[in-house]
Amino acid sequence: MTVESTPSPEKITSSGIVLPPETGLLRVATYNIHKGVQGLGPTRRLEIHNLGHAVEQLDADIVCLQEVRRTNRKEAAYFDRWPDVGQAEFLAPEGYESVYRTNAYTKDGEHGNALLTRWPVKGHNHLDISDHRFEQRGLLHVEVEVRGRSVHAIVVHLGLIPGSRVRQIHALQQFIEHEVPPGAPLVVAGDFNDWGNHIKRMLASFGLYEFEGEDLRALTYPSRLPLAQLDHVYVRGLTPTGLMVPQGRIWWRMSDHLPLIAEFRL
């Protein structure tokens, strides 16, 4: 397994995860977990247990997750080892708090966004940003107390249609204006489903930026042979210091996305 990263004096674990080199950094990971199942039909396999180990290996202060199932009666009946609790709670490492809110309801259950954090949660809310009846989307807002400071984190999973994403970014901007104090550190992370730079430019127009290094390739989708970076971590009021993507067979087997890890100085 290899990890692409910016040069710095980091410690690398045996599984290829780069640990933060200093305690003053905030490490944020985002990961679309594909509902904890890979494959189709009778050949599909349950990956939620492997994902639990993966999330722990990320060693992030804040983990933003998309396509997280709260319940699914069909899959629970099919798989012998289906967890007895929602996936957000199941994936939270020991000592972490989990926050989950539903985006989509189906005939078999529901799924949405989640945030896991090793820091205390001060509050959270949710906004439905569905743009049409064929895609149920939402954003999860969580306020976390990190070393005595309030950090606001918003988990997003934008739509597949370009026009929908534009309208959802406008909704995000309005939400931030109403719910996040102007001077508070802010993280916006998730699956943006954008194959270009249009969303990046829109976010920059209201002060959200991500780490950009020379020759940095942070491709996350599709996981087996990444061609694009659909997953991002944007911030306001924090200093980006690094970005990395774990790679290798162990990672691309778990989801159709690779996780993205970003580090910031508070």
Residue pairs with C-beta under 8 A, 6 or more apart in sequence:
1 15
1 16
1 246
1 247
1 248
1 249
1 250
1 251
2 16
2 247
2 248
3 12
3 16
3 17
3 18
3 244
3 245
3 246
3 247
4 216
4 217
4 218
4 244
4 245
4 247
5 18
5 242
5 243
5 244
6 211
6 213
6 216
6 241
6 242
6 243
6 244
8 21
8 241
8 242
9 21
10 18
10 19
10 20
10 21
11 18
11 19
11 21
12 18
12 19
13 19
13 57
15 57
15 250
16 246
16 247
16 248
17 57
17 58
17 59
17 246
17 261
18 244
18 261
19 59
20 27
20 59
20 263
24 265
24 266
25 241
25 263
25 264
25 265
25 266
26 61
26 62
26 146
26 151
26 238
26 263
26 264
26 265
26 266
27 58
27 59
27 60
27 61
27 62
27 261
27 262
27 263
28 60
28 61
28 62
28 63
28 64
28 153
28 187
28 189
28 233
28 261
28 262
28 263
28 264
29 55
29 58
29 60
29 62
29 63
29 64
29 259
29 260
29 261
29 262
30 63
30 64
30 65
30 66
30 155
30 189
30 190
30 191
30 231
30 232
30 233
30 259
30 260
30 262
31 54
31 55
31 58
31 63
31 64
31 65
31 66
31 231
31 255
31 257
31 259
31 260
32 65
32 66
32 67
32 157
32 190
32 191
32 230
32 231
32 255
32 256
32 257
33 47
33 48
33 51
33 65
33 66
33 67
33 68
33 87
33 91
33 254
33 255
33 257
34 47
34 67
34 254
34 255
34 256
34 257
35 67
35 68
35 69
35 72
35 75
35 87
35 111
36 46
36 47
36 48
36 51
36 68
36 69
36 87
37 44
37 45
37 46
37 47
37 48
37 75
37 79
38 44
38 45
38 47
38 253
38 254
38 255
38 256
39 45
46 75
46 79
46 81
46 82
47 253
47 254
47 255
48 82
48 83
48 87
48 90
48 91
49 81
50 253
50 254
51 91
51 254
51 255
52 90
52 91
52 93
54 251
54 254
54 259
55 63
55 91
55 92
55 93
55 116
56 93
57 246
58 246
58 259
58 261
60 261
61 117
61 118
61 119
61 146
62 115
62 116
62 117
62 119
62 144
62 151
62 153
62 187
62 189
63 96
63 115
63 116
63 117
64 113
64 114
64 115
64 153
64 155
64 187
64 189
64 190
64 233
65 88
65 91
65 113
65 114
65 115
65 116
65 155
66 113
66 155
66 156
66 157
66 190
66 191
67 111
67 157
67 191
68 86
68 87
68 88
68 91
68 100
68 111
68 112
68 113
68 114
69 75
69 86
69 87
69 109
69 110
69 111
70 86
70 87
70 88
70 100
70 102
70 109
70 110
70 111
70 112
71 86
71 108
71 109
71 110
72 106
72 108
72 109
72 111
73 108
73 109
74 108
74 109
75 82
75 108
75 109
76 82
83 90
86 100
87 114
88 98
88 99
88 100
88 114
88 116
89 98
89 100
91 98
91 114
91 116
92 98
92 116
93 116
93 118
95 118
96 116
96 117
96 118
97 116
97 117
97 118
97 120
97 121
98 114
98 115
98 116
99 114
99 115
99 116
99 117
99 121
99 124
99 140
99 142
100 112
100 113
100 114
100 140
101 112
101 113
101 114
101 124
101 126
101 138
101 140
102 110
102 111
102 112
102 138
103 111
103 112
103 113
103 128
103 130
103 136
103 137
103 138
103 157
104 110
104 111
104 112
104 136
104 137
105 136
112 138
112 140
113 138
113 139
113 140
113 155
113 156
113 157
113 190
114 140
114 155
115 124
115 140
115 142
115 153
115 155
117 142
117 144
117 153
119 144
119 145
119 146
119 147
119 151
120 144
120 145
121 142
121 143
121 144
121 145
122 143
122 144
122 145
122 150
123 142
123 143
124 140
124 141
124 142
124 143
125 141
125 179
126 138
126 139
126 140
126 141
127 138
127 139
127 141
127 171
127 175
128 136
128 137
128 138
129 137
129 138
129 139
129 168
129 171
129 172
130 136
130 137
130 138
131 137
131 159
131 161
131 163
131 164
131 167
131 168
132 161
132 164
135 159
135 160
135 161
135 164
137 157
137 158
137 159
137 164
137 168
138 157
139 154
139 155
139 156
139 171
139 172
139 175
140 154
140 155
141 152
141 153
141 154
141 175
141 179
141 180
142 152
142 153
142 154
142 155
143 150
143 151
143 152
143 153
144 150
144 151
144 152
144 153
145 151
146 266
147 266
149 185
149 266
150 184
150 185
151 184
151 185
151 186
151 187
151 266
152 179
152 180
152 184
152 185
152 186
152 187
153 186
153 187
153 188
153 189
154 172
154 175
154 176
154 186
154 187
154 188
154 189
155 189
155 190
156 168
156 172
156 188
156 189
156 190
156 191
156 192
157 190
157 191
157 193
158 164
158 165
158 168
158 169
158 190
158 191
158 192
158 193
158 194
158 199
159 165
159 168
159 193
160 193
162 198
165 192
165 193
165 194
165 198
165 199
166 198
166 202
169 199
169 202
169 203
172 188
173 206
176 186
176 206
180 186
183 237
184 237
185 235
185 236
185 237
185 238
185 266
186 208
186 235
186 236
186 237
186 238
187 233
187 234
187 235
187 238
187 264
188 203
188 208
188 233
188 234
188 235
189 231
189 232
189 233
189 234
189 262
190 231
190 232
191 230
191 231
191 257
192 199
192 230
192 231
192 232
193 230
194 200
194 230
195 228
195 230
200 210
200 232
203 209
203 234
207 236
208 234
208 235
208 236
209 234
209 235
209 236
209 240
210 232
210 233
210 234
210 235
210 240
210 243
210 262
211 233
211 240
211 241
211 242
211 243
211 262
211 263
212 240
213 242
213 243
216 243
217 245
218 229
218 243
218 244
218 245
218 260
219 226
219 227
219 228
219 229
219 245
219 258
220 226
220 228
220 229
220 230
220 231
220 245
220 257
220 258
220 259
220 260
221 227
221 228
221 229
221 230
221 231
221 256
221 257
221 258
222 256
222 257
223 251
223 252
223 254
223 255
223 256
223 257
223 258
224 252
226 245
226 247
226 258
229 260
230 257
231 257
231 258
231 259
231 260
232 260
233 243
233 260
233 262
235 262
235 264
238 264
238 265
238 266
239 264
239 265
240 262
240 263
240 264
241 263
241 264
241 265
242 262
242 263
243 260
243 261
243 262
243 263
244 260
244 261
244 262
245 258
245 259
245 260
245 261
246 258
246 259
246 261
247 258
251 258
251 259
252 258
